[in-house]
Amino acid sequence: MELFIYVFAALFSVINPLGTVPIFVGLTKDDSPAERSRTSLLTAINIFVILLISFFTGRFILQFFGISIDSLRIAGGMIIVTSGFALLTGSFAKHKGMEKQRVKDDAYQREGVSLTPLAIPMLAGPGSISLLIGMYEEYSVFSERLITVIAILGVCLATFTVLRSSHYIVKILGASGINAISRIIGFIVIAIGVEYISSSVMNVIETVLK
């Protein structure tokens, strides 16, 4: 249970579906409730597939390019930290590239937005992918990996719930409320990234000293 809570909390904070709520509302403002529910479901499914593939095949990518797990965790930690700062400063959409007019126009012209830009790069981005690759190497026992997969599924279900309720969340919390919660989540995300970087740097130092 402790592992499930840790993986769920870390992954949910990095993905941060709440920060995507305003963008989801904008992209689906002309859709019917049934169409918004369908888009939410497809987005959650796409995220689950992307994260699952990343979790189980990431190590082969590392081996192919000759990248050590500590190097990945340091790079991933830096990405996570920058994402956290983007949430903390209210520039999450800009950080994900949604502030560029050409990207905005392309997103609004798409008939289906569940894969891109919602699943990629808004939700299942480099930060969450690198986080899961690191977890695969860290948790080598079958039961630990199974719990991690269940936690990934739990995050995707939570993301589906948030996106499906996004129009209600906007009405209840408003832009200021969502921004305040995103800033709190941003602080947590920064802490996760710093922890990843510091632990990996210590591993590298210990390896060099040995």
Residue frames as a rotation matrix with the C-alpha (Angstrom) as fourth column:
MET 1
0.562 0.827 0.000 0.00
0.827 -0.562 0.000 0.00
0.000 0.000 -1.000 0.00
GLU 2
0.394 -0.500 -0.771 2.86
0.180 -0.781 0.598 2.40
-0.901 -0.375 -0.218 0.81
LEU 3
-0.687 -0.670 0.282 4.43
0.364 0.018 0.931 1.77
-0.629 0.742 0.231 -2.60
PHE 4
-0.156 0.729 0.667 1.09
0.977 0.014 0.212 2.29
0.145 0.685 -0.714 -4.34
ILE 5
0.749 0.468 -0.468 0.52
0.575 -0.810 0.111 5.59
-0.328 -0.352 -0.877 -2.55
TYR 6
-0.003 -0.850 -0.527 4.07
0.126 -0.524 0.843 6.76
-0.992 -0.064 0.109 -3.31
VAL 7
-0.774 -0.292 0.562 3.91
0.545 0.145 0.826 5.92
-0.322 0.946 0.047 -7.03
PHE 8
0.115 0.918 0.380 0.37
0.982 -0.163 0.096 7.27
0.150 0.362 -0.920 -7.36
ALA 9
0.691 0.153 -0.706 1.17
0.436 -0.867 0.239 10.54
-0.576 -0.473 -0.666 -5.60
ALA 10
-0.283 -0.899 -0.334 4.43
0.109 -0.376 0.920 11.10
-0.953 0.224 0.205 -7.48
LEU 11
-0.750 -0.002 0.661 3.00
0.644 0.221 0.732 10.26
-0.148 0.975 -0.164 -10.91
PHE 12
0.312 0.942 0.123 -0.24
0.949 -0.316 0.010 12.19
0.048 0.113 -0.992 -10.34
SER 13
0.490 -0.189 -0.851 1.73
0.289 -0.886 0.363 15.26
-0.823 -0.424 -0.379 -9.25
VAL 14
-0.606 -0.790 -0.097 4.03
0.114 -0.207 0.972 15.12
-0.788 0.577 0.216 -12.28
ILE 15
-0.580 0.473 0.664 1.18
0.806 0.217 0.550 14.52
0.116 0.854 -0.507 -14.76
ASN 16
-0.765 0.277 -0.581 -1.00
0.155 -0.796 -0.585 17.12
-0.624 -0.538 0.566 -12.97
PRO 17
-0.505 0.641 0.578 -4.33
0.839 0.209 0.502 16.69
0.201 0.738 -0.644 -14.80
LEU 18
0.346 0.662 -0.665 -5.73
0.789 -0.589 -0.176 19.66
-0.508 -0.464 -0.726 -12.89
GLY 19
-0.287 -0.550 -0.784 -3.31
0.000 -0.819 0.574 21.97
-0.958 0.165 0.235 -14.69
THR 20
-0.969 -0.062 0.240 -4.71
0.226 0.177 0.958 20.71
-0.102 0.982 -0.157 -17.99
VAL 21
-0.242 0.967 -0.085 -8.34
0.792 0.146 -0.593 21.48
-0.561 -0.211 -0.801 -17.05
PRO 22
0.125 0.329 -0.936 -8.43
-0.168 -0.923 -0.347 25.02
-0.978 0.200 -0.061 -18.57
ILE 23
-0.681 -0.435 -0.589 -6.90
-0.646 -0.020 0.763 23.75
-0.344 0.900 -0.268 -21.82
PHE 24
-0.879 0.416 0.235 -9.31
0.455 0.878 0.149 20.80
-0.144 0.238 -0.961 -21.94
VAL 25
-0.003 0.916 -0.400 -12.26
0.534 -0.337 -0.776 23.14
-0.845 -0.216 -0.488 -21.41
GLY 26
-0.070 -0.094 -0.993 -11.05
-0.554 -0.824 0.118 25.38
-0.829 0.559 0.005 -24.23
LEU 27
-0.885 -0.365 -0.287 -10.53
-0.440 0.461 0.770 22.50
-0.149 0.809 -0.569 -26.64
THR 28
-0.797 0.601 -0.055 -13.94
0.574 0.783 0.242 20.92
0.188 0.161 -0.969 -25.92
LYS 29
-0.795 0.476 -0.376 -16.09
-0.092 -0.707 -0.701 24.02
-0.600 -0.523 0.606 -25.34
ASP 30
-0.351 0.676 -0.647 -18.20
-0.936 -0.282 0.213 23.28
-0.038 0.680 0.732 -28.44
ASP 31
-0.767 0.011 -0.642 -18.59
-0.153 0.968 0.200 19.56
0.624 0.252 -0.740 -27.72
SER 32
0.381 0.922 0.073 -21.60
-0.476 0.128 0.870 17.87
0.792 -0.366 0.488 -26.16
PRO 33
0.302 -0.242 0.922 -21.27
-0.924 0.165 0.346 16.24
-0.236 -0.956 -0.173 -22.69
ALA 34
0.880 0.050 0.473 -21.13
0.012 0.992 -0.127 12.82
-0.475 0.117 0.872 -24.37
GLU 35
0.752 -0.639 0.165 -18.32
0.217 0.003 -0.976 13.95
0.623 0.770 0.141 -26.68
ARG 36
0.239 -0.667 0.706 -16.38
-0.811 -0.537 -0.233 15.43
0.535 -0.516 -0.669 -23.74
SER 37
0.548 0.014 0.836 -16.75
-0.631 0.663 0.403 12.16
-0.548 -0.749 0.372 -21.83
ARG 38
0.946 -0.192 0.261 -15.49
0.312 0.756 -0.575 10.24
-0.087 0.625 0.776 -24.86
THR 39
0.516 -0.793 0.324 -12.50
-0.168 -0.464 -0.870 12.57
0.840 0.394 -0.373 -25.23
SER 40
0.289 -0.365 0.885 -11.73
-0.955 -0.172 0.241 12.18
0.065 -0.915 -0.399 -21.52
LEU 41
0.754 0.064 0.653 -11.86
-0.232 0.957 0.174 8.39
-0.614 -0.283 0.737 -21.78
LEU 42
0.874 -0.441 0.204 -9.70
0.378 0.354 -0.855 8.25
0.305 0.825 0.477 -24.92
THR 43
0.398 -0.748 0.532 -7.16
-0.570 -0.655 -0.496 10.61
0.719 -0.106 -0.687 -23.32
ALA 44
0.377 -0.201 0.904 -6.92
-0.857 0.295 0.422 8.40
-0.352 -0.934 -0.061 -20.23
ILE 45
0.881 -0.034 0.471 -6.51
0.157 0.962 -0.224 5.28
-0.445 0.272 0.853 -22.38
ASN 46
0.740 -0.636 0.219 -3.79
0.123 -0.192 -0.974 6.94
0.661 0.747 -0.064 -24.47
ILE 47
0.296 -0.626 0.721 -1.95
-0.876 -0.479 -0.056 8.02
0.380 -0.616 -0.690 -21.32
PHE 48
0.591 -0.012 0.807 -2.13
-0.526 0.752 0.397 4.50
-0.611 -0.659 0.438 -19.87
VAL 49
0.923 -0.238 0.301 -0.76
0.380 0.688 -0.619 2.93
-0.060 0.686 0.725 -23.06
ILE 50
0.568 -0.734 0.373 2.06
-0.177 -0.551 -0.816 5.51
0.804 0.398 -0.443 -23.37
LEU 51
0.252 -0.457 0.853 3.10
-0.960 -0.232 0.159 5.18
0.125 -0.859 -0.497 -19.71
LEU 52
0.751 0.074 0.656 2.87
-0.269 0.941 0.203 1.40
-0.602 -0.329 0.727 -19.77
ILE 53
0.865 -0.464 0.190 5.06
0.377 0.353 -0.856 1.16
0.330 0.813 0.480 -22.88
SER 54
0.370 -0.742 0.560 7.54
-0.509 -0.666 -0.546 3.60
0.777 -0.083 -0.624 -21.34
PHE 55
0.478 -0.121 0.870 7.64
-0.851 0.184 0.493 1.63
-0.220 -0.975 -0.015 -18.09
PHE 56
0.710 -0.106 0.696 8.42
0.003 0.989 0.148 -1.72
-0.704 -0.103 0.703 -19.70
THR 57
0.705 -0.428 0.566 10.53
0.700 0.294 -0.650 -0.72
0.112 0.854 0.507 -22.73
GLY 58
0.941 -0.308 0.142 12.41
-0.315 -0.948 0.033 2.29
0.125 -0.076 -0.989 -21.38
ARG 59
0.475 -0.803 0.359 15.37
-0.267 0.257 0.929 0.20
-0.838 -0.537 -0.093 -20.21
PHE 60
0.325 -0.334 0.885 15.97
0.809 0.583 -0.077 -1.08
-0.490 0.741 0.460 -23.75
ILE 61
0.843 -0.010 0.538 16.15
0.317 -0.799 -0.511 2.51
0.435 0.601 -0.670 -24.98
LEU 62
0.784 -0.584 0.210 18.70
-0.551 -0.499 0.668 3.26
-0.285 -0.640 -0.714 -22.27
GLN 63
0.299 -0.673 0.676 20.76
0.199 0.737 0.646 0.21
-0.933 -0.059 0.354 -23.25
PHE 64
0.581 -0.022 0.814 20.61
0.810 0.107 -0.576 1.11
-0.075 0.994 0.080 -26.94
PHE 65
0.744 -0.261 0.615 21.94
0.027 -0.908 -0.417 4.63
0.668 0.327 -0.669 -26.35
GLY 66
-0.100 -0.850 -0.517 24.28
0.672 0.325 -0.665 3.57
0.734 -0.414 0.538 -23.54
ILE 67
-0.112 0.155 0.982 22.62
-0.479 -0.874 0.083 5.81
0.871 -0.461 0.172 -20.95
SER 68
-0.848 -0.209 -0.487 23.00
0.307 0.556 -0.773 4.93
0.432 -0.805 -0.407 -17.28
ILE 69
0.096 0.952 -0.290 20.00
0.842 0.078 0.534 4.95
0.531 -0.295 -0.795 -14.98
ASP 70
-0.024 -0.170 -0.985 21.56
0.807 -0.586 0.081 7.70
-0.591 -0.793 0.151 -12.84
SER 71
-0.946 -0.319 -0.059 22.03
0.207 -0.734 0.647 9.91
-0.250 0.600 0.760 -15.90
LEU 72
-0.484 0.849 0.213 18.39
0.446 0.029 0.895 9.36
0.753 0.528 -0.392 -16.83
ARG 73
0.244 0.613 -0.752 17.22
0.960 -0.044 0.277 10.16
0.137 -0.789 -0.599 -13.31
ILE 74
-0.451 -0.464 -0.762 19.27
0.557 -0.814 0.165 13.37
-0.697 -0.350 0.626 -13.23
ALA 75
-0.986 0.106 0.126 17.94
0.054 -0.518 0.854 14.46
0.156 0.849 0.505 -16.63
GLY 76
-0.228 0.965 -0.131 14.42
0.597 0.245 0.764 13.42
0.769 0.095 -0.632 -15.71
GLY 77
0.015 0.166 -0.986 14.72
0.964 -0.262 -0.030 15.22
-0.264 -0.950 -0.164 -12.38
MET 78
-0.839 -0.362 -0.406 15.69
0.241 -0.916 0.320 18.42
-0.488 0.171 0.856 -14.19
ILE 79
-0.757 0.630 0.174 12.64
0.108 -0.142 0.984 18.10
0.645 0.763 0.039 -16.46
ILE 80
0.044 0.787 -0.616 10.40
0.869 0.274 0.412 17.46
0.493 -0.553 -0.672 -13.45
VAL 81
-0.323 -0.242 -0.915 11.84
0.766 -0.635 -0.103 20.49
-0.556 -0.734 0.391 -11.65
THR 82
-0.995 -0.053 -0.083 11.25
-0.007 -0.800 0.600 22.76
-0.098 0.598 0.796 -14.66
SER 83
-0.404 0.914 -0.041 7.67
0.363 0.201 0.910 21.46
0.840 0.353 -0.413 -14.90
GLY 84
0.048 0.380 -0.924 7.21
0.998 0.022 0.061 22.23
0.043 -0.925 -0.378 -11.22
PHE 85
-0.690 -0.356 -0.630 8.52
0.404 -0.912 0.074 25.75
-0.601 -0.203 0.773 -11.69
ALA 86
-0.890 0.416 0.186 6.12
0.028 -0.356 0.934 26.19
0.455 0.837 0.305 -14.62
LEU 87
0.015 0.919 -0.394 3.22
0.705 0.270 0.655 25.21
0.709 -0.287 -0.644 -12.36
LEU 88
-0.085 -0.128 -0.988 4.51
0.945 -0.325 -0.039 27.40
-0.316 -0.937 0.148 -9.54
THR 89
-0.782 -0.308 -0.542 4.81
0.165 -0.941 0.296 30.46
-0.601 0.142 0.786 -11.78
GLY 90
0.176 0.974 -0.139 1.58
-0.003 -0.141 -0.990 29.88
-0.984 0.175 -0.022 -13.70
SER 91
-0.002 -0.251 -0.968 3.30
-0.936 -0.341 0.091 29.25
-0.353 0.906 -0.234 -17.03
PHE 92
-0.202 -0.053 0.978 2.34
-0.110 0.993 0.031 25.57
-0.973 -0.101 -0.206 -17.42
ALA 93
0.757 0.561 0.334 0.67
0.277 0.188 -0.942 26.02
-0.592 0.806 -0.012 -20.83
LYS 94
0.728 -0.570 -0.381 3.68
-0.685 -0.586 -0.432 27.96
0.022 0.576 -0.817 -22.12
HIS 95
-0.187 -0.824 0.534 6.02
-0.782 0.454 0.428 25.28
-0.595 -0.338 -0.729 -20.77
LYS 96
-0.091 0.253 0.963 4.08
0.257 0.940 -0.223 22.64
-0.962 0.227 -0.150 -22.73
GLY 97
-0.900 -0.378 0.217 4.17
0.302 -0.182 0.936 24.72
-0.315 0.908 0.278 -25.91
MET 98
-0.128 0.953 0.274 0.47
0.988 0.147 -0.052 25.63
-0.090 0.264 -0.960 -25.90
GLU 99
0.212 0.165 -0.963 1.18
0.296 -0.950 -0.097 29.37
-0.931 -0.265 -0.250 -25.86
LYS 100
-0.827 -0.541 -0.156 2.50
-0.013 -0.259 0.966 29.30
-0.563 0.800 0.207 -29.42
GLN 101
-0.133 0.868 -0.479 -0.22
-0.733 -0.411 -0.541 30.49
-0.667 0.279 0.691 -31.79
ARG 102
-0.289 -0.017 -0.957 0.53
-0.856 0.452 0.251 27.89
0.429 0.892 -0.145 -34.47
VAL 103
-0.952 -0.078 -0.296 0.27
0.056 0.906 -0.419 25.08
0.301 -0.415 -0.858 -31.92
LYS 104
-0.636 0.769 -0.069 -2.96
-0.141 -0.204 -0.969 26.55
-0.759 -0.606 0.238 -30.56
ASP 105
-0.087 0.611 -0.786 -4.51
-0.953 -0.282 -0.114 26.84
-0.291 0.739 0.607 -34.01
ASP 106
-0.552 -0.188 -0.813 -3.55
-0.541 0.822 0.178 23.26
0.634 0.538 -0.555 -34.86
ALA 107
-0.984 0.165 -0.062 -4.99
0.152 0.612 -0.776 21.98
-0.090 -0.773 -0.628 -31.59
TYR 108
-0.409 0.886 -0.220 -8.32
-0.324 -0.366 -0.872 23.77
-0.853 -0.285 0.436 -32.05
GLN 109
-0.074 0.355 -0.932 -8.64
-0.997 -0.062 0.056 22.55
-0.038 0.933 0.359 -35.64
ARG 110
-0.907 -0.307 -0.290 -8.19
-0.326 0.945 0.017 18.89
0.268 0.110 -0.957 -34.76
GLU 111
0.117 0.967 -0.225 -11.28
-0.540 0.252 0.803 16.72
0.833 0.028 0.552 -34.64
GLY 112
0.807 0.089 -0.584 -9.67
0.367 0.699 0.614 14.48
0.462 -0.710 0.531 -32.03
VAL 113
0.301 -0.694 0.654 -7.48
-0.591 -0.674 -0.443 15.99
0.748 -0.253 -0.613 -29.33
SER 114
0.954 0.163 0.251 -7.23
-0.299 0.529 0.794 12.98
-0.003 -0.833 0.554 -27.02
LEU 115
0.624 -0.781 0.028 -3.81
0.780 0.620 -0.083 11.83
0.047 0.074 0.996 -28.28
THR 116
-0.611 -0.780 -0.133 -2.30
0.778 -0.623 0.081 15.19
-0.146 -0.054 0.988 -29.07
PRO 117
-0.171 -0.885 0.433 -2.08
-0.308 -0.369 -0.877 17.69
0.936 -0.283 -0.210 -27.52
LEU 118
0.594 0.489 0.639 -3.81
-0.707 -0.061 0.704 16.25
0.384 -0.870 0.310 -24.42
ALA 119
0.969 -0.246 -0.010 -2.06
0.225 0.869 0.442 12.89
-0.100 -0.430 0.897 -23.90
ILE 120
-0.048 -0.996 0.079 1.15
0.926 -0.015 0.378 14.10
-0.375 0.091 0.923 -25.56
PRO 121
-0.370 -0.875 -0.314 2.71
0.317 0.198 -0.927 16.43
0.873 -0.442 0.204 -24.48
MET 122
0.056 0.428 0.902 0.30
-0.586 -0.717 0.377 17.89
0.808 -0.550 0.211 -21.91
LEU 123
0.747 0.378 0.548 -0.05
-0.664 0.372 0.649 14.84
0.041 -0.848 0.528 -19.64
ALA 124
0.804 -0.498 0.326 2.28
0.393 0.855 0.338 11.96
-0.447 -0.143 0.883 -20.58
GLY 125
0.862 -0.506 -0.034 5.38
-0.423 -0.682 -0.597 14.08
0.279 0.529 -0.802 -21.09
PRO 126
0.127 -0.923 -0.363 9.13
-0.151 0.344 -0.927 13.52
0.980 0.173 -0.096 -20.64
GLY 127
-0.386 -0.286 0.877 8.90
-0.853 -0.252 -0.458 14.02
0.352 -0.925 -0.146 -16.88
SER 128
0.415 0.646 0.640 6.41
-0.819 0.572 -0.047 11.21
-0.397 -0.505 0.767 -16.25
ILE 129
0.873 -0.126 -0.471 8.10
-0.225 0.754 -0.618 8.91
0.433 0.645 0.630 -18.77
SER 130
-0.128 -0.992 -0.018 11.56
-0.316 0.058 -0.947 9.33
0.940 -0.115 -0.320 -17.22
LEU 131
-0.198 0.145 0.969 10.03
-0.980 -0.047 -0.193 8.89
0.018 -0.988 0.151 -13.77
LEU 132
0.765 0.589 0.262 8.57
-0.585 0.805 -0.100 5.51
-0.269 -0.077 0.960 -14.75
ILE 133
0.593 -0.638 -0.491 11.74
-0.135 0.522 -0.842 4.31
0.794 0.566 0.223 -16.45
GLY 134
-0.407 -0.759 0.509 13.62
-0.629 -0.171 -0.758 5.04
0.662 -0.629 -0.408 -13.25
MET 135
0.096 0.546 0.832 10.97
-0.956 0.284 -0.076 3.21
-0.278 -0.788 0.549 -11.22
TYR 136
0.883 0.215 -0.417 11.30
-0.370 0.866 -0.337 0.11
0.289 0.451 0.844 -13.41
GLU 137
0.062 -0.949 -0.311 14.99
-0.071 0.306 -0.949 -0.08
0.996 0.081 -0.049 -12.61
GLU 138
-0.514 -0.251 0.820 14.40
-0.758 -0.314 -0.571 0.68
0.401 -0.916 -0.029 -8.94
TYR 139
0.095 0.650 0.754 11.62
-0.808 0.492 -0.323 -1.86
-0.581 -0.578 0.572 -8.40
SER 140
-0.560 -0.467 -0.685 12.93
-0.798 0.526 0.293 -5.17
0.224 0.711 -0.667 -9.69
VAL 141
-0.865 0.308 0.396 10.55
0.039 0.827 -0.560 -7.49
-0.500 -0.469 -0.728 -7.81
PHE 142
-0.767 0.596 0.238 7.50
0.446 0.228 0.866 -8.67
0.461 0.770 -0.440 -9.77
SER 143
0.053 0.841 -0.539 5.07
0.998 -0.036 0.042 -7.66
0.016 -0.540 -0.842 -7.02
GLU 144
-0.245 -0.221 -0.944 6.54
0.389 -0.914 0.113 -4.13
-0.888 -0.339 0.310 -6.91
ARG 145
-0.984 -0.126 -0.127 6.22
-0.070 -0.382 0.921 -3.73
-0.164 0.915 0.367 -10.66
LEU 146
-0.478 0.878 0.024 2.65
0.740 0.388 0.549 -5.04
0.473 0.280 -0.836 -10.53
ILE 147
0.124 0.485 -0.866 1.77
0.865 -0.480 -0.145 -2.48
-0.486 -0.731 -0.479 -7.85
THR 148
-0.633 -0.434 -0.640 3.39
0.076 -0.859 0.507 0.22
-0.770 0.272 0.577 -10.00
VAL 149
-0.920 0.348 0.182 1.24
0.224 0.083 0.971 -0.78
0.323 0.934 -0.154 -12.97
ILE 150
-0.056 0.936 -0.347 -1.87
0.971 0.132 0.201 -0.68
0.234 -0.326 -0.916 -10.77
ALA 151
-0.081 -0.054 -0.995 -0.82
0.556 -0.831 0.000 2.79
-0.827 -0.553 0.098 -9.58
ILE 152
-0.955 -0.256 -0.151 -0.43
0.001 -0.511 0.860 3.90
-0.297 0.821 0.488 -13.21
LEU 153
-0.547 0.829 0.114 -3.95
0.607 0.299 0.736 2.64
0.577 0.472 -0.667 -13.90
GLY 154
0.092 0.575 -0.813 -5.18
0.964 -0.256 -0.072 4.49
-0.250 -0.777 -0.578 -10.82
VAL 155
-0.527 -0.370 -0.765 -3.61
0.206 -0.929 0.308 7.74
-0.825 0.005 0.566 -12.03
CYS 156
-0.979 0.177 0.096 -5.22
0.075 -0.121 0.990 7.31
0.187 0.977 0.106 -15.45
LEU 157
-0.186 0.958 -0.217 -8.63
0.879 0.261 0.398 6.71
0.438 -0.117 -0.891 -13.83
ALA 158
0.025 0.129 -0.991 -8.14
0.735 -0.674 -0.069 9.81
-0.677 -0.727 -0.111 -11.69
THR 159
-0.853 -0.383 -0.355 -7.14
0.029 -0.713 0.701 11.79
-0.522 0.587 0.619 -14.79
PHE 160
-0.711 0.670 0.213 -10.28
0.468 0.225 0.855 10.59
0.525 0.707 -0.474 -16.57
THR 161
0.098 0.776 -0.624 -12.39
0.995 -0.076 0.062 11.71
0.001 -0.627 -0.779 -13.61
VAL 162
-0.273 -0.288 -0.918 -10.74
0.417 -0.895 0.157 15.15
-0.867 -0.340 0.364 -13.52
LEU 163
-0.985 -0.143 -0.096 -11.08
-0.027 -0.424 0.905 15.73
-0.170 0.895 0.413 -17.26
ARG 164
-0.506 0.861 0.053 -14.65
0.680 0.361 0.638 14.46
0.530 0.359 -0.769 -17.35
SER 165
0.376 0.638 -0.671 -15.53
0.919 -0.349 0.184 16.87
-0.117 -0.686 -0.718 -14.54
SER 166
-0.588 -0.807 0.047 -13.39
0.807 -0.583 0.087 19.72
-0.043 0.089 0.995 -15.90
HIS 167
-0.416 0.490 0.766 -16.29
0.226 -0.760 0.609 22.01
0.881 0.426 0.206 -16.82
TYR 168
0.710 0.659 -0.250 -17.75
0.365 -0.041 0.930 21.59
0.602 -0.751 -0.270 -13.32
ILE 169
0.169 -0.745 -0.645 -14.33
0.971 0.014 0.239 22.12
-0.169 -0.667 0.726 -11.73
VAL 170
-0.715 -0.420 0.559 -13.92
0.571 -0.812 0.120 25.40
0.404 0.405 0.821 -13.60
LYS 171
0.082 0.844 0.530 -17.36
0.088 -0.536 0.840 26.56
0.993 -0.022 -0.118 -12.45
ILE 172
0.804 0.255 -0.536 -16.69
0.499 0.198 0.843 25.63
0.322 -0.946 0.032 -8.81
LEU 173
0.214 -0.839 -0.501 -13.04
0.869 -0.070 0.489 26.63
-0.446 -0.540 0.714 -8.39
GLY 174
0.969 0.086 -0.231 -12.66
-0.035 -0.880 -0.473 29.21
-0.244 0.467 -0.850 -11.11
ALA 175
0.629 -0.775 0.058 -9.38
0.134 0.035 -0.990 30.15
0.766 0.631 0.126 -12.72
SER 176
0.113 -0.602 0.791 -7.92
-0.806 -0.521 -0.281 31.47
0.581 -0.606 -0.544 -9.45
GLY 177
0.582 0.179 0.793 -8.76
-0.700 0.606 0.377 28.28
-0.413 -0.775 0.478 -7.56
ILE 178
0.961 -0.245 0.131 -7.21
0.277 0.812 -0.513 26.03
0.019 0.529 0.848 -10.20
ASN 179
0.422 -0.841 0.338 -4.15
-0.135 -0.427 -0.894 28.26
0.897 0.332 -0.293 -10.31
ALA 180
0.243 -0.295 0.924 -3.74
-0.954 -0.243 0.174 28.09
0.173 -0.924 -0.341 -6.52
ILE 181
0.780 0.086 0.620 -3.96
-0.285 0.931 0.229 24.28
-0.557 -0.355 0.750 -6.45
SER 182
0.871 -0.480 0.099 -1.57
0.300 0.362 -0.883 24.02
0.388 0.799 0.460 -9.41
ARG 183
0.286 -0.789 0.544 0.99
-0.601 -0.590 -0.540 26.11
0.746 -0.172 -0.643 -7.51
ILE 184
0.379 -0.100 0.920 0.77
-0.846 0.365 0.389 23.77
-0.375 -0.926 0.054 -4.52
ILE 185
0.907 -0.032 0.419 1.20
0.169 0.941 -0.295 20.75
-0.385 0.338 0.859 -6.81
GLY 186
0.736 -0.659 0.156 4.09
-0.056 -0.289 -0.956 22.57
0.675 0.695 -0.249 -8.49
PHE 187
0.235 -0.637 0.735 5.91
-0.954 -0.295 0.049 22.82
0.186 -0.713 -0.677 -5.17
ILE 188
0.539 0.031 0.842 5.49
-0.389 0.895 0.216 19.06
-0.747 -0.444 0.495 -4.64
VAL 189
0.963 -0.162 0.216 6.70
0.267 0.468 -0.842 18.35
0.036 0.869 0.494 -8.19
ILE 190
0.491 -0.827 0.273 9.84
-0.562 -0.541 -0.626 20.44
0.665 0.154 -0.731 -7.61
ALA 191
0.204 -0.380 0.902 10.56
-0.915 0.253 0.314 18.46
-0.348 -0.889 -0.296 -4.44
ILE 192
0.790 0.122 0.601 10.19
0.029 0.971 -0.236 15.17
-0.612 0.204 0.764 -6.36
GLY 193
0.875 -0.468 0.123 12.59
0.110 -0.055 -0.992 16.38
0.471 0.882 0.003 -9.04
VAL 194
0.291 -0.786 0.545 15.16
-0.850 -0.474 -0.230 17.58
0.440 -0.396 -0.806 -6.52
GLU 195
0.420 -0.075 0.904 14.96
-0.625 0.698 0.349 14.24
-0.658 -0.712 0.246 -4.68
TYR 196
0.938 -0.044 0.345 15.60
0.265 0.733 -0.626 12.38
-0.225 0.678 0.699 -7.95
ILE 197
0.659 -0.722 0.212 18.58
-0.179 -0.424 -0.888 14.56
0.730 0.547 -0.409 -8.81
SER 198
0.255 -0.584 0.771 20.15
-0.954 -0.284 0.100 14.48
0.161 -0.761 -0.629 -5.34
SER 199
0.582 0.006 0.813 19.86
-0.369 0.893 0.257 10.69
-0.725 -0.449 0.522 -4.92
SER 200
0.928 -0.231 0.292 21.33
0.370 0.500 -0.783 10.07
0.035 0.835 0.549 -8.37
VAL 201
0.526 -0.771 0.359 24.20
-0.471 -0.615 -0.632 12.51
0.709 0.163 -0.686 -7.80
MET 202
0.304 -0.377 0.875 25.02
-0.897 0.196 0.396 10.70
-0.320 -0.905 -0.279 -4.55
ASN 203
0.801 0.024 0.598 25.04
0.087 0.984 -0.156 7.37
-0.592 0.177 0.786 -6.41
VAL 204
0.834 -0.515 0.198 27.42
0.170 -0.103 -0.980 8.78
0.525 0.851 0.002 -9.02
ILE 205
0.349 -0.714 0.607 29.74
-0.824 -0.542 -0.164 10.16
0.446 -0.443 -0.777 -6.31
GLU 206
0.457 -0.126 0.880 29.76
-0.612 0.673 0.415 6.83
-0.645 -0.729 0.230 -4.46
THR 207
0.923 -0.097 0.373 30.57
0.317 0.741 -0.592 4.99
-0.219 0.665 0.714 -7.71
VAL 208
0.647 -0.714 0.269 33.46
-0.163 -0.474 -0.865 7.35
0.745 0.516 -0.423 -8.47
LEU 209
0.284 -0.527 0.801 34.87
-0.955 -0.230 0.188 7.05
0.085 -0.818 -0.569 -4.94
LYS 210
0.666 0.005 0.746 34.77
-0.253 0.942 0.219 3.27
-0.702 -0.335 0.629 -5.13
